[in-house]
Amino acid sequence: MKKITIAISEELEKELERERKERKFESIPEVVRVVLSDYFREK
């Protein structure tokens, strides 16, 4: 697996934090992986 570092806005960070709490994930990177996975699965 390859690690990638990104910069995100504070607004996006707040949305990811809200999503993390809703889905009961441990970290924001985990939320990003799931959201991207869902997105590419739907395409």
ZIURJO-V711438 format. One line per field, one symbol per residue. ss: DSSP state (H for helix, E for strand, - for the rest). phi: phi as a letter, one per 20 degrees, with the letter a starting at -180 (. if undefined). burial: b if it has 9 or more other ideal C-beta (glycine too) atoms within 8 Angstrom, else e. A space follows every 10 residues. Layout:
BEGIN
ss: ???
phi: ???
burial: ???
END
This chain:
BEGIN
ss: ---------H HHHHHHHHHH HHH----HHH HHHHHHHHHH HH-
phi: .decdcdcff ffffffffff ffemeebfgf ffgfffffff fff
burial: eeeeeeeeee eebeebbebb eeeebeebeb bbebbeeeee eee
END
